[in-house]
Amino acid sequence: MLRDRFGRSIDYLRLSVTDRCDLRCTYCIPKGFKGFEEPSHWLTFDEIERLLSAFARLGTSRIRLTGGEPLLRRNLPELAGRIARIPGIRDLSLSTNATRLNRHAQALKEAGVSRINVSLDSLDRGCMEKITGRDSLEQILDGIMAGKEAGFEPIKINMVAMRGINDGEIDAMVEFCITHGFILRLIEAMPMGATGRDASFMELGPIQARLREKFGLHAQAAELGGGPARYLATADGRASVGFITPMSQHFCATCNRVRLAVDGTLYLCLGQEEKVEFRPLLRDGASDAELEAAIRQAIELKPQKHEFRERPEKIIRFMAQTGG
């Protein structure tokens, strides 16, 4: 098992398969940005499979496919199938904006992806256009329903709560998720790059208290995917609402994850600069033993906590460059 110098078990890797996206969410990718990674720098499917196999031999059992928008990566179901067959990988999931999910849901399910998280910040068409940069709501909802029809369980809806933008829609989103059997996760915006710092941050504590009273929610002990959310459930257990609070109530002490960017850079923390580049090792013919040793050394660099509160200007890379 991989353990960092603070005793945390690292069993979860978030793999970015592209830094590109077909949306321009205001808190993620700067408007007009064109400095994406060159495709020749992307890890190939063979390189990804080899590196993830090394992680799996060291105890990593959870993989999440992210981006950018991962469904922009050609032949993603093929890659998903290859990852799902790696010995030791027991959980393969996907984060997506769902704009293309109706085309790929069934193939991804058959390849071995078991769960999906979908970014959906509003149920209002105009608000979603303002947030994402284009008229996207209908396409996203079609994708979500295609995922439900394909049999993904659970489907989690990720909503970044932003003051003055979508904070008046939270109750409606809770009701939408309860109606359709989805898990809602409310997320505090993080100051990742200028876009994140301009994201109209709002603390989730007061919202959690209000939703608990209105919907009769109570603490839920069940683990739902190994991520950082703290969950409340309805009295009948049919629905859950999660709260991801990296700013107001961080979860660094139990962080079990690292992020691998599309170019093979391993980021040890969203809010720090520690990183290790694996593409040179893979392309210079490193042995399996050398890859495993490099992974162990990288995990030793994982910092104790982020500094988003203390130094919000520190991280200039935006979320899609790191991997969601």
Residue frames relative to the residue before (quaternion, step in Angstrom):
aa qw qx qy qz dx dy dz
M 1.0000 0.0000 0.0000 0.0000 0.00 0.00 0.00
L 0.4081 -0.6898 0.5410 0.2547 3.56 -1.01 0.85
R 0.0367 0.7732 -0.6322 0.0330 3.55 -0.88 0.97
D 0.3559 -0.7235 0.5430 0.2346 3.55 -0.99 0.79
R 0.7140 -0.4775 0.3007 0.4145 3.57 -1.28 0.09
F 0.6628 0.4642 -0.3123 0.4977 3.59 1.29 -0.05
G 0.6073 -0.6186 0.3220 0.3805 3.56 1.29 0.34
R 0.4959 0.6592 -0.4342 0.3620 3.60 1.25 0.15
S 0.3747 -0.7024 0.5595 0.2306 3.58 -0.99 0.87
I 0.1799 -0.7855 0.5876 0.0733 3.57 -0.80 1.04
D 0.1231 0.8275 -0.5296 0.1398 3.55 -0.11 1.32
Y 0.6816 0.4697 -0.2366 0.5088 3.58 1.33 0.05
L 0.0176 -0.7971 0.6030 -0.0266 3.57 -0.72 1.11
R 0.1984 -0.7584 0.6125 0.1021 3.54 -0.90 1.00
L 0.1594 -0.8289 0.5360 0.0161 3.55 -0.46 1.30
S 0.2027 -0.7642 0.6021 0.1112 3.58 -0.63 1.13
V 0.1967 -0.8040 0.5534 0.0933 3.58 -0.69 1.07
T 0.7765 0.0009 -0.0497 0.6282 3.59 1.32 -0.03
D 0.3391 -0.7193 0.5587 0.2354 3.57 -1.16 0.54
R 0.5422 0.6219 -0.3926 0.4064 3.58 1.31 0.01
C 0.0450 -0.7811 0.6224 0.0221 3.54 -1.24 0.52
D 0.4183 -0.7034 0.5179 0.2492 3.55 -1.18 0.59
L 0.6704 0.3824 -0.3007 0.5603 3.58 1.32 0.16
R 0.2445 -0.7490 0.5943 0.1616 3.56 -1.30 0.27
C 0.0674 -0.8306 0.5526 0.0123 3.55 0.56 1.18
T 0.5714 -0.6688 0.3637 0.3066 3.53 -0.83 1.05
Y 0.7209 0.4313 -0.2509 0.4811 3.61 1.10 -0.61
C 0.7017 0.5008 -0.2504 0.4407 3.60 1.23 -0.13
I 0.8265 0.0448 0.0197 0.5608 3.61 0.38 -1.21
P 0.4688 -0.6856 0.4688 0.3007 3.62 -0.76 0.96
K 0.5505 -0.6096 0.4616 0.3350 3.56 -1.06 0.78
G 0.8240 0.2143 -0.1793 0.4930 3.56 -0.89 0.97
F 0.4237 0.7176 -0.4661 0.2969 3.62 1.24 0.02
K 0.0480 -0.8150 0.5774 -0.0061 3.55 -0.95 0.94
G 0.5476 0.6696 -0.3713 0.3374 3.60 1.25 -0.02
F 0.1709 0.8166 -0.5329 0.1416 3.58 0.86 0.93
E 0.6416 -0.5351 0.3952 0.3819 3.56 -1.28 0.47
E 0.5052 -0.6409 0.4881 0.3096 3.57 -1.04 0.80
P 0.5447 -0.6399 0.4225 0.3396 3.64 -0.87 0.86
S 0.6108 0.5563 -0.3632 0.4307 3.61 1.07 -0.59
H 0.6604 0.4909 -0.2978 0.4838 3.58 1.26 -0.36
W 0.5032 0.6420 -0.4346 0.3816 3.58 1.23 -0.22
L 0.4853 -0.6071 0.5262 0.3450 3.56 -1.10 0.59
T 0.4139 -0.6866 0.5378 0.2609 3.56 -1.01 0.81
F 0.6720 -0.4724 0.3615 0.4412 3.56 -1.26 0.21
D 0.6383 0.5238 -0.3306 0.4571 3.60 0.98 -0.79
E 0.6686 0.4928 -0.3018 0.4680 3.58 0.94 -0.87
I 0.6312 0.5226 -0.3309 0.4680 3.58 1.00 -0.78
E 0.6711 0.4996 -0.3092 0.4522 3.58 0.83 -0.94
R 0.6651 0.5036 -0.3142 0.4532 3.58 0.93 -0.83
L 0.6877 0.4756 -0.2937 0.4632 3.59 0.88 -0.90
L 0.6691 0.4844 -0.3094 0.4712 3.60 0.93 -0.80
S 0.5901 0.5500 -0.3703 0.4607 3.59 1.11 -0.54
A 0.6369 0.5100 -0.3267 0.4771 3.58 1.05 -0.75
F 0.6323 0.5140 -0.3306 0.4762 3.59 0.97 -0.78
A 0.6615 0.5190 -0.3109 0.4432 3.58 0.92 -0.91
R 0.6387 0.5219 -0.3345 0.4558 3.59 0.99 -0.75
L 0.7035 0.4381 -0.2528 0.4993 3.57 1.22 -0.50
G 0.7142 -0.5012 0.2388 0.4263 3.57 1.26 0.31
T 0.4767 0.6404 -0.4677 0.3792 3.60 1.21 0.04
S 0.0596 -0.8420 0.5361 -0.0125 3.58 -0.62 1.11
R 0.7184 0.3806 -0.2342 0.5332 3.59 1.25 -0.30
I 0.0179 -0.7773 0.6288 -0.0105 3.57 -0.92 0.96
R 0.0652 -0.7661 0.6374 0.0502 3.56 -1.01 0.84
L 0.3200 -0.7289 0.5792 0.1757 3.56 -0.90 1.00
T 0.0409 0.8108 -0.5782 0.0811 3.57 -0.70 1.12
G 0.2257 -0.7277 0.6205 0.1859 3.54 -1.36 -0.25
G 0.3969 0.1538 0.8682 0.2549 1.65 -1.80 -1.77
E 0.5977 -0.4912 0.4467 0.4494 3.47 -1.19 -0.72
P 0.3691 -0.7881 0.4420 0.2175 3.60 -0.22 1.25
L 0.6438 0.5429 -0.3419 0.4171 3.61 1.05 -0.59
L 0.5260 0.5861 -0.4266 0.4447 3.58 1.27 0.15
R 0.5838 0.5589 -0.3819 0.4483 3.60 1.23 -0.30
R 0.4471 -0.7195 0.4666 0.2545 3.55 -0.62 1.16
N 0.8514 0.1288 -0.1292 0.4917 3.55 -1.11 0.86
L 0.1675 0.8237 -0.5259 0.1301 3.59 1.04 0.71
P 0.6228 0.5323 -0.3785 0.4307 3.68 0.89 -0.64
E 0.6036 0.5449 -0.3638 0.4543 3.60 1.08 -0.62
L 0.6601 0.4901 -0.3076 0.4789 3.58 0.92 -0.90
A 0.6322 0.5374 -0.3389 0.4433 3.59 0.93 -0.84
G 0.6551 0.5145 -0.3142 0.4554 3.57 0.95 -0.83
R 0.6510 0.5134 -0.3168 0.4607 3.57 0.99 -0.80
I 0.6619 0.4907 -0.3092 0.4749 3.59 0.99 -0.80
A 0.6490 0.5392 -0.3236 0.4281 3.58 0.92 -0.89
R 0.6942 0.4749 -0.2742 0.4663 3.60 1.12 -0.60
I 0.4745 0.6626 -0.4566 0.3568 3.62 1.22 -0.06
P 0.4663 -0.6772 0.4809 0.3046 3.63 -0.71 0.95
G 0.7687 0.3380 -0.2696 0.4713 3.56 -0.89 0.96
I 0.6168 0.5041 -0.3606 0.4853 3.60 1.18 -0.36
R 0.0528 -0.8399 0.5401 -0.0129 3.58 -0.48 1.18
D 0.7801 0.2059 -0.1311 0.5761 3.59 1.23 -0.14
L 0.0257 0.7864 -0.6135 0.0672 3.58 -0.61 1.18
S 0.0345 0.8108 -0.5781 0.0854 3.56 -0.62 1.16
L 0.2964 -0.7556 0.5700 0.1278 3.54 -1.33 0.28
S 0.1616 -0.7304 0.6533 0.1167 3.54 -1.12 0.80
T 0.0819 0.8157 -0.5589 0.1246 3.57 -0.74 1.05
N 0.4310 -0.6523 0.5363 0.3180 3.56 -1.27 0.29
A 0.4436 -0.7621 0.3791 0.2806 3.58 1.41 0.05
T 0.4105 0.7215 -0.4847 0.2756 3.62 1.16 0.09
R 0.7670 0.2979 -0.1621 0.5447 3.59 1.16 -0.56
L 0.4153 0.7606 -0.4385 0.2381 3.56 1.27 -0.01
N 0.6024 0.5736 -0.3812 0.4034 3.61 1.03 -0.61
R 0.6600 0.5016 -0.3051 0.4688 3.60 1.18 -0.50
H 0.8091 0.3261 -0.1152 0.4751 3.57 1.04 -0.74
A 0.4251 0.7512 -0.4489 0.2313 3.61 1.21 -0.27
Q 0.7043 0.4743 -0.2882 0.4427 3.58 0.72 -1.01
A 0.6597 0.5078 -0.3123 0.4575 3.59 0.95 -0.86
L 0.6490 0.5112 -0.3168 0.4659 3.58 1.00 -0.76
K 0.6387 0.5155 -0.3271 0.4683 3.58 1.00 -0.80
E 0.6765 0.4866 -0.2915 0.4697 3.57 0.91 -0.88
A 0.6446 0.5343 -0.3198 0.4436 3.60 1.13 -0.61
G 0.6533 -0.5409 0.3160 0.4253 3.59 1.19 -0.38
V 0.4603 0.6298 -0.4823 0.3985 3.59 1.23 0.20
S 0.2123 -0.8281 0.5106 0.0921 3.58 -0.65 1.08
R 0.8093 0.1556 -0.0513 0.5640 3.58 1.04 -0.69
I 0.1183 -0.7836 0.6037 0.0863 3.57 -1.19 0.52
N 0.1887 -0.7145 0.6608 0.1312 3.50 -1.30 0.62
V 0.1197 -0.8050 0.5799 0.0370 3.57 -0.84 0.97
S 0.3590 -0.7132 0.5624 0.2150 3.57 -0.94 0.94
L 0.1924 0.7514 -0.6064 0.1749 3.56 -0.67 1.14
D 0.1202 -0.8591 0.4970 0.0232 3.56 -0.16 1.29
S 0.8007 0.0799 -0.0384 0.5925 3.58 1.24 -0.17
L 0.3214 -0.7109 0.5859 0.2191 3.54 -1.29 0.42
D 0.5599 0.5687 -0.3852 0.4633 3.55 1.31 0.21
R 0.4941 -0.7053 0.4257 0.2779 3.56 -0.68 1.13
G 0.6807 0.4920 -0.2910 0.4581 3.58 0.91 -0.91
C 0.6489 0.5124 -0.3161 0.4654 3.57 0.99 -0.81
M 0.6568 0.5010 -0.3160 0.4667 3.58 0.95 -0.82
E 0.6266 0.5205 -0.3449 0.4663 3.59 1.03 -0.67
K 0.6383 0.5224 -0.3165 0.4685 3.57 1.04 -0.78
I 0.7046 0.4644 -0.2699 0.4637 3.59 0.92 -0.89
T 0.7977 0.3562 -0.1600 0.4596 3.59 0.80 -1.05
G 0.5228 -0.6707 0.3972 0.3451 3.58 1.23 -0.22
R 0.7946 0.0986 -0.1052 0.5898 3.58 1.25 0.04
D 0.6230 -0.5299 0.4195 0.3938 3.55 -1.32 0.25
S 0.0919 0.8675 -0.4692 0.1376 3.56 0.10 1.34
L 0.4957 0.7225 -0.4184 0.2392 3.59 1.14 -0.50
E 0.6826 0.4962 -0.3130 0.4358 3.61 0.75 -0.96
Q 0.6415 0.5292 -0.3121 0.4593 3.55 1.01 -0.85
I 0.6615 0.5046 -0.3013 0.4658 3.58 0.98 -0.88
L 0.6679 0.4927 -0.3095 0.4641 3.59 0.88 -0.89
D 0.6129 0.5294 -0.3486 0.4717 3.62 1.04 -0.70
G 0.6606 0.5125 -0.3055 0.4556 3.57 0.98 -0.84
I 0.6347 0.5278 -0.3285 0.4590 3.57 0.98 -0.85
M 0.6892 0.4720 -0.2896 0.4672 3.58 0.85 -0.91
A 0.6029 0.5309 -0.3575 0.4763 3.60 1.12 -0.57
G 0.6360 0.5227 -0.3228 0.4670 3.57 1.06 -0.72
K 0.6349 0.5161 -0.3207 0.4771 3.55 1.03 -0.79
E 0.6684 0.5019 -0.2978 0.4612 3.57 0.93 -0.89
A 0.6542 0.5172 -0.3103 0.4564 3.58 1.08 -0.69
G 0.5665 -0.6488 0.3570 0.3615 3.58 1.25 -0.23
F 0.3571 0.7221 -0.5226 0.2793 3.61 1.13 0.38
E 0.0767 0.7943 -0.5910 0.1177 3.54 -0.89 1.02
P 0.5267 -0.3633 -0.7572 0.1316 1.51 -1.14 2.20
I 0.3630 -0.6352 0.6091 0.3060 3.52 -1.41 -0.01
K 0.1399 -0.7924 0.5912 0.0550 3.55 -0.73 1.10
I 0.2390 -0.7529 0.6014 0.1198 3.55 -0.99 0.91
N 0.1820 -0.7927 0.5770 0.0747 3.57 -0.65 1.15
M 0.0154 -0.7987 0.5999 -0.0443 3.56 -0.69 1.13
V 0.2398 -0.7491 0.6025 0.1360 3.58 -0.63 1.13
A 0.2913 -0.7795 0.5343 0.1485 3.57 -0.58 1.18
M 0.0069 0.8162 -0.5739 0.0660 3.58 -0.65 1.15
R 0.4560 -0.7169 0.4663 0.2463 3.51 -0.69 1.18
G 0.8375 0.1781 -0.1515 0.4938 3.53 -0.91 0.99
I 0.6821 0.4509 -0.2867 0.4992 3.59 1.26 0.00
N 0.8248 -0.0611 0.0663 0.5582 3.59 0.64 -1.08
D 0.3818 0.7592 -0.4682 0.2422 3.61 1.24 0.15
G 0.6493 0.5187 -0.3268 0.4501 3.58 1.16 -0.43
E 0.6706 0.5121 -0.2815 0.4570 3.59 1.30 -0.10
I 0.4086 0.7512 -0.4550 0.2486 3.56 1.25 -0.06
D 0.6544 0.5133 -0.3243 0.4507 3.59 0.88 -0.88
A 0.6493 0.5140 -0.3159 0.4632 3.58 0.97 -0.84
M 0.6436 0.5089 -0.3266 0.4692 3.58 1.04 -0.70
V 0.6040 0.5383 -0.3531 0.4698 3.60 1.04 -0.72
E 0.6813 0.4899 -0.2898 0.4602 3.58 0.85 -0.95
F 0.6201 0.5401 -0.3322 0.4619 3.60 1.04 -0.78
C 0.6996 0.4677 -0.2768 0.4639 3.57 0.87 -0.92
I 0.6190 0.5221 -0.3464 0.4736 3.59 1.03 -0.69
T 0.6490 0.5365 -0.3135 0.4389 3.60 0.93 -0.92
H 0.7911 0.3389 -0.1573 0.4843 3.58 0.89 -0.94
G 0.5162 -0.6736 0.4062 0.3389 3.58 1.23 0.04
F 0.4467 0.6737 -0.4646 0.3615 3.57 1.15 0.59
I 0.3886 -0.6686 0.5710 0.2755 3.56 -1.28 0.34
L 0.2277 -0.7719 0.5795 0.1282 3.58 -0.73 1.03
R 0.0602 -0.7678 0.6368 0.0367 3.54 -1.05 0.84
L 0.2018 -0.7683 0.6012 0.0867 3.55 -0.66 1.17
I 0.1341 -0.8261 0.5473 -0.0052 3.55 -0.82 1.06
E 0.3608 -0.6906 0.5823 0.2318 3.55 -1.05 0.82
A 0.4753 -0.6720 0.4889 0.2890 3.58 -0.92 0.91
M 0.2523 -0.7623 0.5820 0.1287 3.55 -1.05 0.86
P 0.4758 -0.6963 0.4577 0.2815 3.61 -1.00 0.75
M 0.1527 0.7839 -0.5740 0.1809 3.56 0.57 1.25
G 0.8189 -0.0547 0.0006 0.5713 3.59 -0.27 1.24
A 0.7350 -0.4198 0.2949 0.4434 3.55 -1.33 0.05
T 0.6147 0.5597 -0.3519 0.4302 3.58 1.06 -0.71
G 0.6827 0.4825 -0.2884 0.4668 3.59 0.89 -0.88
R 0.6636 0.5075 -0.3131 0.4518 3.59 1.00 -0.76
D 0.7063 0.4310 -0.2553 0.5002 3.58 1.21 -0.43
A 0.4702 0.7516 -0.3754 0.2703 3.60 1.27 0.20
S 0.4973 -0.6866 0.4293 0.3113 3.64 1.12 0.51
F 0.0364 -0.8584 0.5115 -0.0119 3.55 0.85 1.08
M 0.0487 0.7623 -0.6454 0.0003 3.52 -1.18 0.68
E 0.4616 -0.6873 0.4986 0.2566 3.54 -1.03 0.90
L 0.4121 -0.7584 0.4627 0.2022 3.56 -0.94 0.92
G 0.4521 0.7215 -0.4436 0.2798 3.61 1.17 -0.30
P 0.7062 0.4429 -0.2820 0.4750 3.62 0.71 -0.96
I 0.6229 0.5324 -0.3419 0.4600 3.59 1.05 -0.68
Q 0.6368 0.5311 -0.3278 0.4528 3.56 0.97 -0.84
A 0.6574 0.5104 -0.3149 0.4562 3.59 0.91 -0.89
R 0.6749 0.4969 -0.3002 0.4554 3.59 0.93 -0.86
L 0.6713 0.4889 -0.2999 0.4695 3.60 0.95 -0.86
R 0.5922 0.5722 -0.3630 0.4361 3.57 1.07 -0.71
E 0.7018 0.4565 -0.2668 0.4774 3.56 0.92 -0.91
K 0.7033 0.4955 -0.2891 0.4198 3.59 0.80 -0.99
F 0.7999 0.2959 -0.1367 0.5039 3.58 0.90 -0.94
G 0.4745 -0.7007 0.4274 0.3182 3.59 1.26 0.18
L 0.2724 0.7943 -0.4985 0.2152 3.57 1.05 0.78
H 0.0725 -0.7815 0.6182 0.0427 3.55 -1.19 0.62
A 0.6757 -0.5110 0.3403 0.4081 3.57 -1.21 0.49
Q 0.1788 -0.7773 0.5983 0.0774 3.54 -1.01 0.90
A 0.3073 -0.7876 0.5110 0.1551 3.54 -0.66 1.10
A 0.5624 0.6408 -0.3889 0.3491 3.59 1.12 -0.60
E 0.4139 -0.6901 0.5453 0.2348 3.53 -1.04 0.90
L 0.1066 -0.8219 0.5595 0.0069 3.57 -0.79 1.06
G 0.8753 -0.0926 0.0041 0.4747 3.57 0.37 1.20
G 0.5363 -0.6826 0.3894 0.3078 3.61 1.17 0.05
G 0.5493 0.6241 -0.3941 0.3917 3.59 1.26 0.08
P 0.7087 -0.5156 0.3123 0.3666 3.58 -1.31 -0.10
A 0.4753 0.7029 -0.4422 0.2907 3.63 1.19 -0.14
R 0.2331 -0.7016 0.6522 0.1677 3.51 -1.27 0.61
Y 0.2196 -0.8484 0.4782 0.0573 3.56 -0.59 1.20
L 0.1412 -0.7079 0.6826 0.1141 3.46 -1.37 0.60
A 0.2072 -0.7902 0.5683 0.0983 3.58 -1.08 0.70
T 0.5409 -0.5753 0.4938 0.3642 3.54 -1.27 0.40
A 0.6776 -0.5232 0.3318 0.3962 3.56 -1.20 0.51
D 0.7203 0.4268 -0.2574 0.4825 3.59 1.03 -0.73
G 0.4979 -0.6974 0.3994 0.3257 3.59 1.30 0.04
R 0.4763 0.7044 -0.4227 0.3134 3.60 1.26 0.07
A 0.8139 0.1438 -0.0488 0.5608 3.60 1.08 -0.55
S 0.1552 -0.7788 0.6032 0.0746 3.53 -1.23 0.60
V 0.1497 -0.7451 0.6421 0.1003 3.53 -1.25 0.59
G 0.1581 -0.8035 0.5708 0.0596 3.56 -0.75 1.09
F 0.2077 -0.7636 0.6029 0.1017 3.54 -1.22 0.60
I 0.0993 -0.7801 0.6174 0.0192 3.56 -0.72 1.14
T 0.0135 -0.8564 0.5069 -0.0968 3.54 -0.27 1.36
P 0.0082 -0.8498 0.5270 0.0041 3.62 0.56 1.06
M 0.7005 0.4640 -0.2708 0.4698 3.58 1.17 -0.48
S 0.7824 0.3637 -0.1909 0.4681 3.58 0.66 -1.09
Q 0.7918 0.0351 0.0130 0.6096 3.60 1.11 -0.62
H 0.0891 -0.8590 0.5012 0.0548 3.55 0.48 1.21
F 0.3379 -0.7500 0.5495 0.1463 3.52 -1.30 0.56
C 0.2066 0.8350 -0.4895 0.1429 3.56 1.19 0.58
A 0.6250 0.5796 -0.3466 0.3916 3.59 1.01 -0.75
T 0.7619 0.3115 -0.1806 0.5383 3.59 1.20 -0.49
C 0.3143 0.7781 -0.4979 0.2188 3.60 1.22 0.29
N 0.0920 -0.8264 0.5556 -0.0028 3.56 -0.71 1.13
R 0.6801 0.5335 -0.2494 0.4366 3.60 1.27 0.15
V 0.1065 -0.7266 0.6716 0.0983 3.47 -1.40 0.42
R 0.3232 -0.7558 0.5451 0.1650 3.58 -1.26 0.41
L 0.1785 -0.7689 0.6086 0.0813 3.53 -0.93 0.99
A 0.2976 -0.7714 0.5388 0.1618 3.59 -0.53 1.18
V 0.7017 -0.4993 0.3156 0.3984 3.55 -1.28 0.42
D 0.7007 0.4566 -0.2724 0.4758 3.60 1.13 -0.56
G 0.6210 -0.5807 0.3361 0.4051 3.58 1.25 0.21
T 0.4869 0.6383 -0.4520 0.3889 3.59 1.23 0.28
L 0.2420 -0.7640 0.5848 0.1255 3.56 -0.78 1.05
Y 0.1440 -0.7766 0.6102 0.0612 3.56 -0.68 1.15
L 0.3326 -0.7855 0.4966 0.1604 3.54 -0.75 1.09
C 0.7919 0.0422 -0.0114 0.6091 3.60 1.25 -0.34
L 0.5191 -0.6403 0.4649 0.3232 3.58 -1.01 0.80
G 0.7921 0.3609 -0.1569 0.4666 3.55 0.95 -0.87
Q 0.6847 0.3903 -0.2968 0.5392 3.58 1.20 0.44
E 0.5438 -0.6652 0.4278 0.2808 3.57 -1.28 0.28
E 0.4371 0.7092 -0.4693 0.2928 3.61 1.20 -0.16
K 0.1694 0.7766 -0.5847 0.1625 3.56 -0.82 1.02
V 0.1476 -0.7537 0.6338 0.0920 3.54 -1.32 0.43
E 0.2969 -0.7675 0.5459 0.1579 3.58 -0.87 0.96
F 0.1870 -0.8177 0.5407 0.0640 3.56 -0.62 1.19
R 0.5127 0.6567 -0.4336 0.3433 3.62 1.12 -0.35
P 0.6522 0.5009 -0.3454 0.4520 3.67 0.84 -0.76
L 0.6360 0.5253 -0.3350 0.4553 3.59 0.98 -0.78
L 0.6766 0.5010 -0.2944 0.4523 3.57 0.88 -0.96
R 0.7509 0.4126 -0.2183 0.4672 3.57 0.92 -0.88
D 0.6572 0.4695 -0.3165 0.4975 3.56 1.30 -0.11
G 0.6085 -0.6285 0.3303 0.3546 3.57 1.25 0.36
A 0.2180 0.7920 -0.5424 0.1760 3.61 1.06 0.61
S 0.4603 -0.6695 0.5130 0.2770 3.56 -1.09 0.76
D 0.6748 -0.4664 0.3683 0.4375 3.56 -1.30 0.20
A 0.6477 0.5211 -0.3187 0.4554 3.58 0.97 -0.84
E 0.6565 0.5014 -0.3120 0.4694 3.58 1.00 -0.78
L 0.6247 0.5227 -0.3405 0.4696 3.59 1.04 -0.70
E 0.6656 0.5020 -0.3056 0.4600 3.57 0.89 -0.91
A 0.6438 0.5119 -0.3225 0.4686 3.59 1.00 -0.79
A 0.6516 0.5119 -0.3136 0.4636 3.59 1.01 -0.80
I 0.6209 0.5282 -0.3395 0.4693 3.58 1.06 -0.70
R 0.6573 0.5044 -0.3147 0.4632 3.58 0.89 -0.92
Q 0.6603 0.4998 -0.3111 0.4663 3.59 0.94 -0.83
A 0.6313 0.5377 -0.3312 0.4502 3.56 1.04 -0.77
I 0.6546 0.5221 -0.3204 0.4429 3.58 0.89 -0.90
E 0.5973 0.5707 -0.3562 0.4366 3.58 1.12 -0.58
L 0.6521 0.5246 -0.3068 0.4531 3.59 1.20 -0.46
K 0.4650 0.6968 -0.4520 0.3066 3.60 1.21 -0.30
P 0.3614 -0.7630 0.4900 0.2171 3.62 -0.63 1.08
Q 0.6466 -0.5458 0.3717 0.3820 3.54 -1.25 0.36
K 0.8041 -0.1003 0.1044 0.5766 3.59 1.00 -0.79
H 0.5323 -0.5892 0.4858 0.3654 3.53 -1.31 0.22
E 0.3130 -0.7347 0.5686 0.1973 3.55 -1.35 0.15
F 0.1593 0.8240 -0.5277 0.1310 3.57 1.04 0.77
R 0.6623 0.4930 -0.3064 0.4738 3.58 1.04 -0.74
E 0.7395 0.4440 -0.2342 0.4485 3.54 0.78 -1.10
R 0.8121 0.0866 0.0017 0.5771 3.59 0.99 -0.88
P 0.0694 -0.8552 0.5126 0.0324 3.60 0.51 1.15
E 0.6661 0.5077 -0.3050 0.4533 3.58 1.19 -0.44
K 0.4640 0.7422 -0.4143 0.2492 3.58 1.26 -0.25
I 0.7611 0.3511 -0.1940 0.5098 3.60 0.82 -0.98
I 0.1527 -0.8149 0.5556 0.0634 3.57 -0.48 1.20
R 0.5719 0.5554 -0.4070 0.4458 3.63 1.18 -0.32
F 0.3527 -0.7343 0.5343 0.2258 3.57 -1.03 0.69
M 0.7613 -0.4517 0.2251 0.4071 3.53 -1.29 0.44
A 0.6858 0.5022 -0.3082 0.4272 3.61 0.82 -0.91
Q 0.6168 0.5381 -0.3556 0.4512 3.60 1.17 -0.42
T 0.6778 0.4682 -0.2808 0.4925 3.56 1.13 -0.63
G 0.4576 -0.6026 0.5043 0.4161 3.54 0.92 -0.97
G 0.4832 -0.7378 0.3950 0.2572 3.56 -0.63 1.18
